[in-house]
Amino acid sequence: MSQLAQEIKEEFGNFEEKVIEIRRTTKVTKGGKNLSFRAVVVVGNRSGKVGLGIGKAREVPDAIRKAIVSAKRNLIEVPIVNGTIPHEIVGRQDASKVLLKPAAPGTGIIAGGTVRAVVELAGIHNILTKALGSTNPLNLARATMNGLSELMSPEGAAKLRDITTEEVVKGVKKSKEE
C-alpha cells in the first residue's frame, strides 16, 4: 500500500456512519413512475470531527454509499471542552432551529434522534438540545451542523478578544494597574 493510500486510510478509516433517513422519491414521467432513494448520513470519529452527507440513487445501498462519500467531504471540526460544547448556540436551517447548550458531566445527551446522531458522532458526551420549528430530519441535521460549525473554542475566543484562555474560561478580569 502506498504512503498516500495509508494516510487516507488513517484519516478516514476510524469514522463511524449513521443513517439518519432514507426517503423514497418518485418522478412521474410519460412512461410511468421512476423510483429513487435519498439517504441522509452522518459520519464522525467521536473525537471532534463530524460530517453530513446526502446521496441519491435508484437503489438504497448506492444512495447510502454516495451519502457517506459526501459526508466525508463535508467534515467539520467541533471544539469540545470537558466532553461538552464551550458555549450555548442556536443552529438554523430553513424553518428548523436547534438550541445547543453545554451540560455538566454526567448529564448525557439530551436530544432527539436526528440531533443525537450528529452530536454522538461528533464526540460530545454531555449536551442539552431542543429542536424548535420544523422537525424535518434533513433540516434538523443541517441546523445542528450549522450550530456546531459556529462554535468557538476558548483559545479562539481568547485570541479574538486579546485576553488569555484562563480569562475566557474563568471570567477573571485584569485590573487596569497591571
C-alpha angles and dihedrals in degrees: 000000000000121000092247092053090048092051090050091050091050090048097047103018099087097052122119122212128213124186109222100181142357113195127186113222128191130206114197114215136169090267096050137273123334113206123207136162134232118205125193113200135179121205126190143154096222090239106083106301122100136159138186125213141178125207130185126194144138091256128048097232091051091049091050092048091051091047091052091051090048092049093051089053092053100051120152131193115238120202109229122190118188092339095308139074120280097238145357118278141167118225117204134197121165107305094346126093127182122197112209118193129179115245137203120260111279095031095105126200111319101190145112122259100273097042090041091056092053098046094042093054090045088061099247112147103180122037141133117217138177126191112218126188120357117020096202103147095227094048092045091052091048092046090052091049090048090052094047092048091054093053115115123214118230088247091054092047091048092051092047093050094039095236134111124276091244090058090053094048100039099028095233113165125214115233116235092240094066 
